Amino acid sequence: MNEEAAKGSDRRTFVKHAGGAMVAAGLSAKAYSRVLGANDRIRLGQLGCGDRSGGHVHMAQLAAKQMQVETVAVCDLWSLARERRAAQVKRVFNNEPRSYKYSEEMLEQKDIDGAMIATGDFQHAKLCAEVVRAGKDCYVEKPFANVLSEAIETRDLVKQSKQIVQVGTQHRSQPYPLAVRDIVRSGRIGEIVHIEQEWNVNEERWRFKPADTGESKEMLMDVNMEWKQWLNGRASKLREEDTDWKRWLLGKPDRPFDPHVYLEFRLYKDFSSGIFDQWLSHGCDMVHLWMDESYPESVVATGGTFVWKDGRDNPDTCIAAVTYPKGFLYTYKTTFGNSYRSFSRIMGRDGTIENYGGEGASLFVVTREGGRHQFDPPDSGPVYKELPIVGPANDGAEVLRVDGAPPPNSLGPDDDDVGHMTNWLKSMQTRTQPNATVDHGFSHSIVCIMAAQSYWSGKRLYWDPKNERILDHPPDL
């Protein structure tokens, strides 16, 4: 295959041909045979150099204080993004990273052990497959996939390989979510009947990248402002000649070059489902962790664009209701128009676990409140007469604390979780599975894909686990 074809728009065909060629040449087997020792320096390439990749480099920097690891290469279609990330790598690792425009150029480098993917949501699964075919280990951001066929294909490829793939759902490596899982497993709050999450912000979210067009208080405060007029006065730093638009589309239908679609892809349904891909992926992944579930039974979602009427496709307010085979309901809700008291709540027959804060918050309270013990006579409950509203003292509300972990708070750790990073790196050395496996990524992808399809179709959808299909009726099992 010539260079022009390799860099063309038919990305999937190229990746398959390239992967087959490498296997035929014995390169994959050679890569698979290498087992990193505890004292070997792990060399990483950053695939995608947008905002999140800055966090990836920071995670590698933090991990380097504990073990031998460095970033040696950066890869992005956009020249300015490559330059920014290369400058960060040089600053924190004191080395000059190699810079590549196309992923296959970086992945053919034999001294790179793993690649960290921080690209558009719709590119994650395809690029993960490319990394694995190249015989490299992979850290891939969530969502693992937002197209079902790609989720299945890449999961199967990873499981048939010897590569170590960590999904960027970092809460699986954090002490408080794991402690909650142990409490649920212990039966302390009884059989779980409902898990609820509401994570809100009061901002437009994902529009007007500060590093590109910038933003203004007027724009963010006045939802009725003419956003197109505002943008037209601030030319994007992304020029078509400085990237490869056809390649960026990665098999999506062709459309005219648009720097705002490119940089604000989370707002456009062809490339992302927005809230579902970004936040529900974390939310349902924690539900799967706490409940030892692998897939939903059904999903229904609704919502709309009620606040930020700025030309986006994806909703700024939405809710998804998910049922699971173990017999409980999970509801997820987000609004971008009010940020009042985000929370998560696990409701059992004998008590409740409440989490104060949004995604990642580490402040959990375990209480008997809501359990069967307090209803005498039936259907009565505690009566609240004054603020602050707290449960009765005899329900024994207890703030969850974990030995050796930072004190809990309503924010919790930031996204640059060094524990999740080092878990992947140590898994690379020992060739054991990491905390967030490709199976976990596949599981959260099913929920997100079904939620998005339900939102756009207006239908309740069902998962067929036997045939791995999404149906508009319950499957025959």
N, C-alpha and C positions, 0 to 999 in steps of 0.2 A: 504494500500500500504506500503510495507516494505521500510526501509531506503535506501537500495541499489537501489531499483527501483526509489525512489524519486529523487535520486541524479544521475540517469543515463542520457543517451543521449536523451530520448524521453521527452523533457522538456514540450512540449505543452500538452501531455496527463496528465502529473503530475499536471501542473497548473490548468487544468480544473477539475480534480478530487479533488484537494485540495480546490479549490474555492467552489465546490459544497458541500464538507464536512463542510466547515465553515458556509455556508448559512444554511445547515440543522441543525447545532448546535446552530444557533442563534447568532453567534459571529458577523457577519456583521451587523445585525440589531442593536446589542448593540453598535457597533462602530459608526454606522450612527447616533444614538440618541445623541451622545455627541456633544455639541456645545461649542467650546472654548470661554471663556469670555475674555475680553480685558486684564484682569490681570492674566490670566492663562499662565503659562510657556509652550511654544510650544517645543516639543522634536522631533528632527529630526534624521533620519538614512541616512547615505550616502551609496547608492547602486551603486557600481563601484567606485574604488579608484585610477583611473588613473589621468592624468594631469588635466583634466577639473574638477574633484572632488575637487582638491585643490582650484579652484575658487569658488566652491559651499560652501566650509567651510569658505572661506574668505567672501563671501556674507552673510553668517549667522553671522559671526563675526561683520560685519558692521551693520547688522540689529539689533543685540543685543544691540547696543547703543540707539536704538529707542524703542524697545519693548522686551518682555520676550521671548527669544528663545535661544536654545542651541543645539549643535550636541551631541548626547549621544551614537551613535553606528556607526560602519563602517562595510561594507560588500564587500568582493571581493574574487574571486576564488584564486588569486595569493597572497601568504603569504607576499611577500615583499611589494606589493602595500598596503595591509592592514596595515602593520607596519608603512609605511611612513605616511599614512593618519591619523592613530591613534596618531602618534607623533605630527602632526600638530594640531589635535583637543585638545590634552592635553596641548599644548603650548598656544593656543589662548583662550580656555575656562577653563583652569585649572581644567580639570576633566579627568578621565581615561575612555575613551569610551569602551563599549563592542565591541568585535570583532567577526565577523561571516564569515565563508567561503561561506555558501549557503544562498540565499535570503530568503527562507522560514523560516530559523532559526531566522533571524532578524525580519521578518514581523509578526511572531507569538507573538512578545513581545507586551503586551497590553499597555505599557506606551509610545510607539512610536506613534506620531500623524501623521507624514508625512515622506515620503522618497523622496530623490533627486537622480534621475537617471543620471549617467554619465558613460555610458558603450559604447560598440561598436554601430555604427549606426544601424546595423541589429538587435540589441537586444532591442532597445528602446520600440517599441510597445508591444512586448511580456512581458517585465518586467513591463511596465505601467499597463497592464492588471492584472498582478499578484499583484501589489501593491493595485490596486482598489479592487480586489477580497478579499484582506486581510482586507478591511475596512479602509485603510489609504489614506490620501490625497497625492498628487504626484506632484513633479516638474520634468518634463521630458525634457531632452535636445533635440534639433533639430538634424537631421530631426525626426519628430514624428514617421515616418515609411518609409521604402523603399521597402516594398512589399504591393501591393494594398489590398490583402485579409486581411492582418494583420492590415492595416490602418482602413479598414471598421469595422472589428471585434472589435478592441480596442475602436474606436470612439463610436460605438453603446453601448459597455459595460459601458463606462464612462458616456454616456448620460442617461443610464438607472439606474445609481447609484446615490448616494448622495455625492459622493466624489468630492473634489475640485482639478482640474488638471490644472496646469499652464505649458505651453510649453515655452522652453527657447529661444524664439524669443524676446529678451529684448527690441528691438526698439519700440515695441508697448507701452512701458512704458516711453519712453524718450520724452522730450518736443519738440525737433526740428522736428522729423518725424510727430508728432501729429499736430504741427503748419502747416506743409506742407499740411497735409490732409485737414485742415480747409481752406487753401488758394485754394486748388483744388476744394473743395466743394462750395466755394463762387463764383466760375465762373470767378475769376479775370484774369486767363490766358486763358479763353475760353474752348471750347471742346478739350479734350485731344486726340491727334492723335498718339503719340509715346512716350514710356518711354524707355530709354536706360541706361544700366549700364555696366561699364567696370572696373573691379577690378583686378589689376595685381600685381604680385610680381616677383622678379628675384631670385628665389631660388628653390631647388628641392622639398621642402614641403613634410612633413610627412614621409620622409625616415630618418633613422639614429636618433633615439630618443636620445637626449643628456643625459638623465638620465639612459640610457641603454648602448648602444655601444659607445656613444659619437659621436662627429663629428670633422672634420678637415677642415681648410680653403682650403686645397688642394682638398679635395673631393668636396666641394661646388663650388669651382671656375672652376674645370676642369671636364666638363660634359663627357669627353671621358675616364675618369679614370675607371679602372676595379672595379666596386662597389662590386662585389662578393668577389674578392680577398681582398679588403679593409675590408669587414665585417668579413671574415674568420679569420683575425688577431685580432679580438676583440670579444671574446665570449660574448654572451648575458647573462645578469643576470637572465633571465627567464629560469628556468629549468622545464621540464615536471613534475617532481615529486613534484614541489612546487605549482602546480595549478591543474585544472581538464579540460584537453583539450576537452574531449567529451562534457562536460557540456557547455564549452565556445562556442562550435559550435552551440548550441541551435537549433538543427534540420537541420542545413546545411549539405550537403553531407560530409561524413567522408573523411579525408585526413590525411597524416602523420603530426605529430606535427612540427610546424614551429614557432619559437619565433618571427620572423619578420612579418609573417602574423598576429599573435596575437597582436603585438604591433603597427604595421604599417598597420592596416586593411583598412585604407582609400585608399590604393593603389590597392586594390584587389576587383574586381567587384562582387564576391560572397558575400561580406560583406558591401560594400559601393560603391556609385557611385562617390566618391571623390569630385571634384569641385561642382557637382550638389547637392549632399547631404549637403555639408558643407557651400557653399557660395550662390548658387542659392536659397537655402531654405530661407536665410535671405533676399535676393534680391526680390524674388517674394512675400514674405510675406509683405514687405513694399509696393510693388505695390498693393497688395490686400487691405492694410490699406488705401492707398491714394485714391484708386478708388472704394472702397466698392464692390470689386469683391470676389467671392467665389470659382470659378473654371475657368479653361481655356476653350477655344473652340478647339484649336489645338496647337501642339508643334512639332517642328522639330529641331534637333540638329546635329552638326558635329564637327570635330576637330581631334586631334590625339596626339601622343607622339612625339614631334618634338625636344625637348631639353634633357630631362632627361631619357635617354634610360637605365634605371636601373632595368629592369625586372618588372616594374609596369604594371598592366592591364589598369588602368584608365588614361584618357588623361591628359597631362600637358597644353594643349591649347584647348579651346572649346568655342562654341557659341551656344546659344539656342534662337530660335525665337518663340514667344508665341502670339497667338491671343486670344482676349477675347470677350465675348458676347456683351459688350457695344460698341464694334467697335473701338479698338485701337490695335496697335502692341507693344509688349514688347520684347526687345532684351537684352540678357545677354551674356557677354564675359569675359573670363579670360585667361591670358597667364602667365606661370611661367618662361618666358624667358626675360621679359622686364617689368620694373615697372613704366613706364612713366605715370604720371598724371592720376591716377584712377579717375573716376567721375561717377555721375548719372545725368540724364537729363530728365526732364518732359516737353514735347513740346505740347503746346496748340495753338489753332488758333489765340489767342490774346497775347501770350507771352510765356515765358519759365522760368522754375525753374532749376537752375544748382546747383549741389552739388559737391564740390571740395574735393576729397579724396576717400578712399576706403570705404568698408562696415563699417557703423557706424559713418562716418564723419558728423560733425554737422554744417559745413560751407555751407549754402545755399544762393544763390543769386536769387532774383526774378526780372525779367526784362521784358519789353515789346518787347525786341528784338526777331525777328522772327515772330511777329504778323502781322496781315493784314494791319495795319496802315502805314507801311513803304514802301510798294511796289507800287511806282508810278514813272515811268510806271510799269505795271505788269511784274513780273519775275525779277525785279531788286532788289538789296539789298545794304546793307552798303558796302563800299569799304575800305579795310584796307591797309594802306600804311607804317606803322611802328609799332615796338614793344613798349610796350606790346600791344597785340591785345585785345582790349576791345570794347564793343558795343558803338554805338553813345550815346552821353550824353543825348539826348532827349528821349532815351528809359528808362531812370530813373532806372538804375540798383540799387537794394537795398539789402544790406546784411540783412538776416533775423535774428532778435534778439527776444528772448523770455524773458519776465519779470520774474525774480527770477531764471533763469537758468544760468549756467556758460556761459561765452563768447564763441561764436562758433569758431571752428578751424577745420583743415582738418583731424584731428585724431578722435575727439569726445571722449566720455567716453570709458573706457575699458569694457571687457566682464563681469566683476564682478559688475553688475548693482544692487546696493542696492535698487533702486526704484522698479525694477521688482520683487525683492525678497520680499520686504515688502508688495507689492501689493498682492502677493500670501498669505503671512502670515495673512494679514488683511482679505482676502477673506476666509481663513480658519476660522477665528473668527466669521465673519458675515454670512458665508455660502452663499455668493454671488459669481457670476462668476468673475474670474480674467481678466486681460487685454488680455492675450494670451490663448484663450480657446482651447479645443480639436478640435472644428470646425476649428479654424484658423490653427492648426497643420495639420489637415486632408487636408485643402486647399493647403498648401505649399507642402505637400507630393505628391499630385496628379501631380503638375508641375514637381517636381524632378523625380518622377518615370517615367513619360512620357518622359522627356528629356533623361534619361538614356536609356530607351527602344528605343527611336528614334536613339540615338547615335549608339547603337549596331546593330540595324536592318537596318539603313539607310532609314527609312520610316518616312513620316509625319504622326503623330498620332492624333486622335480625341477623345475628352471626350464625353461620353454619360451620361449626368447628370441624366436622368430618371432611367437608370438601373445601374449606377455607374460602367461603363466598359470603357476600353481603346480599341478603334477600329482603323483599318487602312483605314477607310472611314468615311465620315460625317454620323452621326447618323440620323435615321428617327425620327424627333421630331413632 
